[in-house]
Amino acid sequence: MGRRHETVSFLSDFGTRDECVGVVKAVVRDLAPHARVIDLTHEIPPFDVRAGSLALARAISYVPNGVVLAVVDPGVGTSRRAVAIEVADGAGVLVGPDNGLLAPAVAMAGGAERCVVLTNAEFHLEAPGVTFAGRDVFASVAAHLCNGVDLAELGESIEAELLLPGVVPLPRDEGDTILCEVLWVDRFGNCQLNVGPDEIAHFGDRLRVVVGTPTGGGADPVVRIASRVGTYAEVGVGAVGLVTDASGMISLVLDRRSAAEELSASAGDQVLLAPLGDDEPRGVTSPVTLRRP
């Protein structure tokens, strides 16, 4: 027997409009009544493996020891592998498709240890088809892991190096500029970039921000001046701020407004950061219209 687990932390792109999330949780409850399921999110955009992998990486340092069940699986039913990956000396096991979804979180948890492909159907549910692996394979396996089934019983061992890596873009430091990307836009419109505070510290407290790239016939890039601030409330009216967010990354923000709307930014957009030139304005201006009394 392996280690018993008390918690399943669950992330998916299933949404909550239909029964899918509830059915997966019901399977875990039925097979492992002692286990508690924590919903990380089920609002990953459909099929968006990268968004799911980034959300899981942001969360992994805060989930309790136990099983992490992650399902964003556009290749369900195909030859893509279903896997379980042990981390942290067995304190955690990540279960899901081998499509890059799990890889960044595995790295954040210290790297993969034992890994198996979930080929032992003894630990799956009987299924009428192959399109709901979240219920028939991953939920069932997660429950059996909670009951103390050892990883080796679940299927064939695989070397960690053979798992698909995640696709997380890296910024490009060009000396006097950094070319980065919007990783994620949260529900408040804050735009997380794939750059940390140390990477732009030498640019000073005020930077030139260029969102988007010129394209033939497309919209022009949005150019703004942004200030490094500690909190949203420190951003002036009509101004753009650069704040170190809860994940330790730099985010473009406005105070109680959406930076994504203001800057026409969305996940995947290119962002250029640069120090202000000597000839660039240092203040912020906002148009004001006065009414006659």
N, C-alpha and C positions, 0 to 999 in steps of 0.2 A: 504493500500500500504506500501511496505517496502522502504528501501533506494535505490535510483538510483545509478548506478555505471557507471563510464566513461571508465574503462579499463578492458580488459580481458588479463591475462598473461597466455600463452599457452605453455605447455610442452608435448611431446609425444615421442613414438618410431616409428612414422609413416615414418620417412625419408622424402626426398623431390623428389624422383624419379617419383612418380606418383601424382595423384590429391588429395590425402586424406587430406593433410594439407590445401590446397586451398579450398576444399569443406567445411571443418569445419569453416574456416574463412568466407567463403561466407554465410553460415547459420547465423553466428553471425551478419554479416553486414546487411543481409536481414531483420532480426527480430529486430535488435537494431542498426539502422544506425548511431547513435551518438557515439557508443562505438568503441574504438581503441583496436586492438589486438596487443600485444607484443609477439613475438616469443622468448621464453627462449631457447629452443632447441627442435629439432625433431630427434636428432641422438642418443637417448638412444638405446643401443643394444636391438634388438627385444626381447620382453617378459621379460626383465630384470627389475623386479619390484624394486629390491634393488638399482640398479644403478639409476633408476628414482627417487626413494625416496631420495637418497643422493644428487642428483643434485637439486631437489626441495628444500631440506633443506638448501643447500648452497645459493640458490637464494632468499629465501623467505624474508629475512631481507631487500632486496633491491627493491622488486617489489612495485609498487604504490598500494595504496588502491584500492580495486575493487574485481573482480572475478579472481580466479586462476583456470584454466582449465587444468587438468593433466590426461593424458590417456596413461597408460601402462597396458594393460588389457588382459593377456592371458586367463582369464576366461570369456571373453565376451560371452553373450548369455546363461550362466549357472546360477545357483542360487546365484552366488555372488551378493552382493548388489551394487546398484548405489546410491551414497550419495552426499549430500551437507552439509558442515560443516562451521558454522559461527565462526569467531574469532575476537578478538580485538574490542569488543562491536559493532559488525556489520560492522566495516570498511572493513572487508574482508570476502569472502566466497570461500572455496575450493570445487571444484566439480570434481568428478571422481569415480573410482571403489573403493570399500571398500576391498582392498587386501593388505594393508600396505603401499601403495604408498604415501598416504597423511599424514600418522601419524607423521613422524619426522618433517615435515614442520608445522603441526598443533602445535606440542609441541614448536617449535621455535617461533611461533607467539603468545605464551602465553596460549595455550590450547584451547580445543574445548568448545564452548558455546552451542548454539542450533544446533542440528543435525537432518537431515531428510533423510529417504530413498525415492528415487525419484520414487514414485509409481503412481503419478497423470499423466496419459497419456495425459491429456489436454495440458500439456506443452512440449510434445514430438512431433517429426515429425512422420507422417505416414511412415512406413518402410516396404519394401518388405521382409526383413529378420531381424535377430537379431544380425548380426555379425559386425555392424558398429555403436555401441553405441556412439562413439565419435561424429558422425554426428547427429544421430537421437535422442539421449537423452542428452548427456553432452553439446554439442554446443547449442542446443535449450534451455536447462535450463539456461545456462550461459547468453544467450541473454535476456531471460525473467527476470533474476535477474538484469541485467543492466537496464531494463525498469521499475524496481521498484516493481516487484512481490515479495511478502513477502515469506520468507523461508517456513513458515507454510503451504502455499498453494501448495507447490511442492510435498508433500507426507506425509508419516507417521513419526511422531517424534520418535527418538531413543535415548537412553542414550549413552553418549560419551563412557562410560566404555565398551559398547558392540561393539565398532568399533575395527577392527583388528589392532593390534600394528604393528609398523615397525620393521624390522629386521636389527638392527645396532649393529655390534659386539663391545664388550668392551675389552680393553686391560687387560692383567693379570699381575699385579705387584707381582713379586716374590722376592722383596727386592733388590737383587743384579742384577736382570735382569727384563726387561719388555717384555712380549710376546704380540705382536700386529699383525696387519694385514694391508695389502694394501687395502685401501678403493676404490681408484680410480687412474687411470693413465690418465693424460691429454694428449693433442695432442703433447706436447713437450717431453713426456716421464717422466715427474715428477711423483713420486709415493707418493700420500697422504696416511699417516698412520692414524690409529684411536687412536692417542695419541697426547696430547697437550704439549707445551713447559714446563709448570710447572711440568709435570709428569717425565721429564727426567733432570730437572735442576740440581739435586744432582749428576748426572753422570759426570759432568764436560763438557769441550768443545770438547773432542774427545772421540768417542764411538766405540765399536766393533759392527758391524752390520752383522747379519746372515740372509740371505734371503733363504727361503725354508726349508724343513725338509728332513732328510735322509729317503729314501724309498728303499725297496728291489728292486734292479735293476734299480732304477730311478737315476736322476741326483743328484750329490752331492750338498749340500747347498753352496751358494756363500758367502764367508766371506770377509768383507772389513773393513777398518778403515774409519770413517767419522768424519768430523769436523762440529761443530755448526757454522753457518755463517748467516749473515744478508741478503745477496743478492746472486744471482747466480754467479755474476762476482767475488765474493770472493773465489769461489771454485777453487783450483789449477788445473793445467793441469793434467788430468788423475786421479784426486781425486774425492771423493764422499762427498757431503755436506748434512747437515740436516738444512733446513731452515723453519722458521715459515711462512706458506703460507697465501694467501689472505683470507682463511677461519679460520685462527688462529690455524691450525693444523700443525704438523710436516710433512714435505715432504722430501723424498730422492731425491736429485737432482745432476745433473752435469751441468757444464757451457757449454751451446750451444750444448749439446749432450743429448741423451736419457738415463736416469738412468734405465728405464725399460729394455732397450736392454742390457745395460752394466751389469746389475745385474740379468738378466733373470727373471724379476719380472712382475707379472700381478695381476689384481684385485683379491682379495681373498687369495693371498699367505701370508704365515706366515712370520713374521719378528721378530727376537730377537734383542733387544738393551741392551747393557751392558757397564759399564765403562771399560776402558783398564786396564788390569792387569799390575803389575810392570815389568813382563818379556816380555811384548808385545812391538813391535817396535812402535816408535812414529812418524816416518817420513813416507813419501810417496815415493815409487820408481817406476819409469817407465822404461821399457827396451828401449834402444836407439841403433840403428845400424848406424855406420859411414861408409860412402863410401870412398874408396881410391880416391884421386884426379887423 
